[in-house]
Amino acid sequence: MSMNHAFKALSDPTRRKILDLLREKDRTAGEIAEHFQMTKPSISHHLNLLKQAEMVFDERKGQNIYYSLNTTVFQDLLKWFIHFHSKEES
């Protein structure tokens, strides 16, 4: 995992909202797009950045592609934050 990709992905409120939606359940790009006032290509762009950061997986099920969270990346980020914080207290 690249920390730079993860922080870039988290820097945008749209991508954070997508992550919140995926926290509830796996969704298709169309289901995600229903929650935003933007074009589907824009949503696809955000999803691609989240995939590059390895924060989401995509899986084809029939004619649909479902997106889901990769919680391992979040665990790695939390470990980094805890390590960073513990260094400050030393």
N, CA and C atoms as an extended XYZ file, in Angstrom:
270
Properties=species:S:1:pos:R:3:atomname:S:1:resname:S:1:resid:I:1 pbc="F F F"
N         0.844       -1.182        0.000 N   MET     1
C         0.000        0.000        0.000 CA  MET     1
C         0.886        1.240        0.000 C   MET     1
N         0.543        2.185       -0.816 N   SER     2
C         1.239        3.465       -0.832 CA  SER     2
C         0.479        4.443        0.053 C   SER     2
N         1.169        4.960        1.069 N   MET     3
C         0.542        5.945        1.959 CA  MET     3
C         0.116        7.184        1.171 C   MET     3
N         0.922        7.568        0.180 N   ASN     4
C         0.584        8.752       -0.615 CA  ASN     4
C        -0.750        8.578       -1.319 C   ASN     4
N        -0.974        7.390       -1.921 N   HIS     5
C        -2.256        7.130       -2.591 CA  HIS     5
C        -3.407        7.143       -1.587 C   HIS     5
N        -3.175        6.563       -0.426 N   ALA     6
C        -4.237        6.515        0.586 CA  ALA     6
C        -4.603        7.912        1.055 C   ALA     6
N        -3.604        8.739        1.350 N   PHE     7
C        -3.904       10.091        1.811 CA  PHE     7
C        -4.539       10.934        0.712 C   PHE     7
N        -4.112       10.732       -0.527 N   LYS     8
C        -4.744       11.448       -1.642 CA  LYS     8
C        -6.217       11.036       -1.751 C   LYS     8
N        -6.474        9.749       -1.630 N   ALA     9
C        -7.850        9.261       -1.717 CA  ALA     9
C        -8.707        9.846       -0.598 C   ALA     9
N        -8.155        9.926        0.595 N   LEU    10
C        -8.910       10.432        1.741 CA  LEU    10
C        -9.069       11.945        1.739 C   LEU    10
N        -8.302       12.632        0.919 N   SER    11
C        -8.328       14.095        0.931 CA  SER    11
C        -9.594       14.681        0.308 C   SER    11
N       -10.336       13.891       -0.418 N   ASP    12
C       -11.509       14.399       -1.127 CA  ASP    12
C       -12.802       13.997       -0.420 C   ASP    12
N       -13.709       14.944       -0.169 N   PRO    13
C       -14.955       14.614        0.538 CA  PRO    13
C       -15.856       13.637       -0.230 C   PRO    13
N       -15.819       13.674       -1.542 N   THR    14
C       -16.623       12.719       -2.322 CA  THR    14
C       -16.133       11.305       -2.079 C   THR    14
N       -14.825       11.110       -2.093 N   ARG    15
C       -14.284        9.769       -1.865 CA  ARG    15
C       -14.545        9.306       -0.433 C   ARG    15
N       -14.487       10.224        0.515 N   ARG    16
C       -14.804        9.840        1.896 CA  ARG    16
C       -16.267        9.420        2.013 C   ARG    16
N       -17.160       10.110        1.293 N   LYS    17
C       -18.582        9.737        1.299 CA  LYS    17
C       -18.770        8.365        0.646 C   LYS    17
N       -18.040        8.091       -0.427 N   ILE    18
C       -18.116        6.772       -1.072 CA  ILE    18
C       -17.681        5.696       -0.081 C   ILE    18
N       -16.612        5.946        0.646 N   LEU    19
C       -16.145        4.975        1.646 CA  LEU    19
C       -17.206        4.760        2.722 C   LEU    19
N       -17.874        5.831        3.149 N   ASP    20
C       -18.963        5.695        4.128 CA  ASP    20
C       -20.088        4.829        3.584 C   ASP    20
N       -20.441        5.035        2.317 N   LEU    21
C       -21.504        4.227        1.699 CA  LEU    21
C       -21.103        2.760        1.644 C   LEU    21
N       -19.848        2.503        1.316 N   LEU    22
C       -19.386        1.117        1.219 CA  LEU    22
C       -19.225        0.473        2.589 C   LEU    22
N       -19.106        1.293        3.604 N   ARG    23
C       -19.049        0.750        4.963 CA  ARG    23
C       -20.375        0.088        5.313 C   ARG    23
N       -21.461        0.607        4.771 N   GLU    24
C       -22.789        0.062        5.024 CA  GLU    24
C       -22.986       -1.278        4.315 C   GLU    24
N       -22.582       -1.320        3.025 N   LYS    25
C       -22.735       -2.548        2.228 CA  LYS    25
C       -22.020       -2.372        0.898 C   LYS    25
N       -21.742       -3.490        0.226 N   ASP    26
C       -21.168       -3.450       -1.114 CA  ASP    26
C       -22.193       -2.833       -2.059 C   ASP    26
N       -21.690       -2.069       -3.030 N   ARG    27
C       -22.595       -1.374       -3.956 CA  ARG    27
C       -22.005       -1.355       -5.357 C   ARG    27
N       -22.885       -1.193       -6.345 N   THR    28
C       -22.446       -0.986       -7.717 CA  THR    28
C       -22.133        0.501       -7.903 C   THR    28
N       -21.458        0.826       -8.996 N   ALA    29
C       -21.166        2.223       -9.290 CA  ALA    29
C       -22.466        3.018       -9.448 C   ALA    29
N       -23.468        2.419      -10.048 N   GLY    30
C       -24.757        3.085      -10.211 CA  GLY    30
C       -25.414        3.388       -8.875 C   GLY    30
N       -25.352        2.429       -7.946 N   GLU    31
C       -25.924        2.657       -6.616 CA  GLU    31
C       -25.175        3.773       -5.885 C   GLU    31
N       -23.866        3.805       -6.067 N   ILE    32
C       -23.066        4.870       -5.453 CA  ILE    32
C       -23.437        6.218       -6.076 C   ILE    32
N       -23.550        6.252       -7.402 N   ALA    33
C       -23.837        7.503       -8.121 CA  ALA    33
C       -25.168        8.122       -7.699 C   ALA    33
N       -26.124        7.293       -7.266 N   GLU    34
C       -27.435        7.805       -6.840 CA  GLU    34
C       -27.328        8.785       -5.668 C   GLU    34
N       -26.233        8.733       -4.939 N   HIS    35
C       -26.052        9.569       -3.751 CA  HIS    35
C       -25.351       10.897       -4.044 C   HIS    35
N       -25.057       11.151       -5.311 N   PHE    36
C       -24.291       12.339       -5.676 CA  PHE    36
C       -24.943       13.074       -6.839 C   PHE    36
N       -24.676       14.355       -6.919 N   GLN    37
C       -25.117       15.182       -8.032 CA  GLN    37
C       -23.934       15.383       -8.979 C   GLN    37
N       -23.471       14.290       -9.570 N   MET    38
C       -22.371       14.372      -10.534 CA  MET    38
C       -22.534       13.251      -11.548 C   MET    38
N       -21.774       13.337      -12.618 N   THR    39
C       -21.887       12.358      -13.693 CA  THR    39
C       -21.301       11.008      -13.271 C   THR    39
N       -21.756        9.972      -13.937 N   LYS    40
C       -21.222        8.635      -13.660 CA  LYS    40
C       -19.729        8.536      -13.990 C   LYS    40
N       -19.245        9.194      -15.060 N   PRO    41
C       -17.792        9.165      -15.288 CA  PRO    41
C       -17.013        9.802      -14.135 C   PRO    41
N       -17.562       10.819      -13.499 N   SER    42
C       -16.901       11.428      -12.342 CA  SER    42
C       -16.839       10.446      -11.176 C   SER    42
N       -17.927        9.726      -10.953 N   ILE    43
C       -17.941        8.700       -9.897 CA  ILE    43
C       -16.916        7.620      -10.218 C   ILE    43
N       -16.845        7.214      -11.488 N   SER    44
C       -15.860        6.208      -11.894 CA  SER    44
C       -14.440        6.687      -11.627 C   SER    44
N       -14.187        7.954      -11.861 N   HIS    45
C       -12.865        8.523      -11.580 CA  HIS    45
C       -12.534        8.389      -10.090 C   HIS    45
N       -13.489        8.738       -9.233 N   HIS    46
C       -13.274        8.635       -7.791 CA  HIS    46
C       -13.060        7.170       -7.376 C   HIS    46
N       -13.846        6.274       -7.953 N   LEU    47
C       -13.688        4.855       -7.634 CA  LEU    47
C       -12.316        4.340       -8.083 C   LEU    47
N       -11.849        4.795       -9.229 N   ASN    48
C       -10.523        4.376       -9.702 CA  ASN    48
C        -9.420        4.858       -8.769 C   ASN    48
N        -9.535        6.069       -8.254 N   LEU    49
C        -8.537        6.562       -7.295 CA  LEU    49
C        -8.576        5.749       -6.006 C   LEU    49
N        -9.764        5.363       -5.570 N   LEU    50
C        -9.876        4.523       -4.381 CA  LEU    50
C        -9.297        3.130       -4.638 C   LEU    50
N        -9.478        2.617       -5.846 N   LYS    51
C        -8.877        1.326       -6.198 CA  LYS    51
C        -7.359        1.425       -6.253 C   LYS    51
N        -6.828        2.502       -6.816 N   GLN    52
C        -5.377        2.705       -6.866 CA  GLN    52
C        -4.786        2.749       -5.467 C   GLN    52
N        -5.534        3.317       -4.533 N   ALA    53
C        -5.088        3.392       -3.146 CA  ALA    53
C        -5.349        2.075       -2.407 C   ALA    53
N        -5.917        1.110       -3.112 N   GLU    54
C        -6.244       -0.209       -2.570 CA  GLU    54
C        -7.230       -0.128       -1.401 C   GLU    54
N        -8.060        0.906       -1.410 N   MET    55
C        -9.051        1.074       -0.350 CA  MET    55
C       -10.364        0.374       -0.679 C   MET    55
N       -10.565        0.080       -1.957 N   VAL    56
C       -11.754       -0.670       -2.376 CA  VAL    56
C       -11.345       -1.780       -3.345 C   VAL    56
N       -12.148       -2.820       -3.328 N   PHE    57
C       -12.039       -3.914       -4.292 CA  PHE    57
C       -13.226       -3.811       -5.237 C   PHE    57
N       -13.066       -4.331       -6.426 N   ASP    58
C       -14.223       -4.487       -7.304 CA  ASP    58
C       -14.317       -5.940       -7.728 C   ASP    58
N       -15.554       -6.413       -7.845 N   GLU    59
C       -15.804       -7.811       -8.205 CA  GLU    59
C       -17.017       -7.879       -9.124 C   GLU    59
N       -16.823       -8.534      -10.248 N   ARG    60
C       -17.934       -8.693      -11.194 CA  ARG    60
C       -18.845       -9.813      -10.709 C   ARG    60
N       -20.147       -9.488      -10.667 N   LYS    61
C       -21.181      -10.476      -10.339 CA  LYS    61
C       -22.233      -10.357      -11.424 C   LYS    61
N       -22.197      -11.277      -12.369 N   GLY    62
C       -23.106      -11.188      -13.507 CA  GLY    62
C       -22.744       -9.982      -14.355 C   GLY    62
N       -23.711       -9.109      -14.607 N   GLN    63
C       -23.471       -7.922      -15.419 CA  GLN    63
C       -23.021       -6.718      -14.597 C   GLN    63
N       -22.984       -6.862      -13.278 N   ASN    64
C       -22.646       -5.734      -12.410 CA  ASN    64
C       -21.259       -5.894      -11.791 C   ASN    64
N       -20.660       -4.764      -11.485 N   ILE    65
C       -19.405       -4.739      -10.732 CA  ILE    65
C       -19.727       -4.149       -9.380 C   ILE    65
N       -19.433       -4.907       -8.338 N   TYR    66
C       -19.680       -4.461       -6.974 CA  TYR    66
C       -18.382       -3.981       -6.344 C   TYR    66
N       -18.487       -2.886       -5.620 N   TYR    67
C       -17.348       -2.307       -4.913 CA  TYR    67
C       -17.506       -2.584       -3.431 C   TYR    67
N       -16.394       -2.921       -2.782 N   SER    68
C       -16.400       -3.184       -1.344 CA  SER    68
C       -15.129       -2.615       -0.727 C   SER    68
N       -15.185       -2.399        0.577 N   LEU    69
C       -14.043       -1.849        1.299 CA  LEU    69
C       -12.939       -2.886        1.470 C   LEU    69
N       -11.711       -2.421        1.422 N   ASN    70
C       -10.557       -3.229        1.788 CA  ASN    70
C       -10.133       -2.748        3.167 C   ASN    70
N       -10.603       -3.404        4.204 N   THR    71
C       -10.350       -2.931        5.564 CA  THR    71
C        -8.885       -3.065        5.972 C   THR    71
N        -8.126       -3.894        5.287 N   THR    72
C        -6.710       -4.052        5.606 CA  THR    72
C        -5.970       -2.724        5.485 C   THR    72
N        -6.286       -1.942        4.477 N   VAL    73
C        -5.626       -0.651        4.288 CA  VAL    73
C        -5.929        0.274        5.462 C   VAL    73
N        -7.160        0.252        5.938 N   PHE    74
C        -7.519        1.099        7.072 CA  PHE    74
C        -6.784        0.653        8.332 C   PHE    74
N        -6.608       -0.641        8.489 N   GLN    75
C        -5.844       -1.147        9.629 CA  GLN    75
C        -4.387       -0.686        9.536 C   GLN    75
N        -3.817       -0.715        8.339 N   ASP    76
C        -2.442       -0.253        8.148 CA  ASP    76
C        -2.312        1.233        8.456 C   ASP    76
N        -3.283        2.027        8.027 N   LEU    77
C        -3.259        3.461        8.317 CA  LEU    77
C        -3.357        3.716        9.822 C   LEU    77
N        -4.235        2.966       10.489 N   LEU    78
C        -4.361        3.128       11.933 CA  LEU    78
C        -3.055        2.770       12.643 C   LEU    78
N        -2.406        1.712       12.219 N   LYS    79
C        -1.114        1.339       12.810 CA  LYS    79
C        -0.104        2.461       12.635 C   LYS    79
N        -0.101        3.083       11.449 N   TRP    80
C         0.828        4.177       11.200 CA  TRP    80
C         0.530        5.351       12.120 C   TRP    80
N        -0.761        5.700       12.257 N   PHE    81
C        -1.135        6.810       13.131 CA  PHE    81
C        -0.737        6.525       14.581 C   PHE    81
N        -1.001        5.313       15.029 N   ILE    82
C        -0.654        4.946       16.407 CA  ILE    82
C         0.853        5.005       16.603 C   ILE    82
N         1.590        4.487       15.645 N   HIS    83
C         3.054        4.530       15.725 CA  HIS    83
C         3.540        5.979       15.733 C   HIS    83
N         2.981        6.807       14.882 N   PHE    84
C         3.349        8.217       14.801 CA  PHE    84
C         3.036        8.913       16.126 C   PHE    84
N         1.865        8.645       16.663 N   HIS    85
C         1.443        9.262       17.913 CA  HIS    85
C         2.325        8.799       19.078 C   HIS    85
N         2.656        7.522       19.126 N   SER    86
C         3.466        7.010       20.226 CA  SER    86
C         4.887        7.583       20.186 C   SER    86
N         5.401        7.913       19.008 N   LYS    87
C         6.717        8.546       18.892 CA  LYS    87
C         6.699        9.950       19.503 C   LYS    87
N         5.565       10.649       19.334 N   GLU    88
C         5.456       12.002       19.900 CA  GLU    88
C         5.477       11.987       21.421 C   GLU    88
N         4.884       10.952       22.014 N   GLU    89
C         4.809       10.880       23.463 CA  GLU    89
C         6.121       10.468       24.101 C   GLU    89
N         7.013        9.882       23.338 N   SER    90
C         8.294        9.413       23.888 CA  SER    90
C         9.206       10.544       24.282 C   SER    90
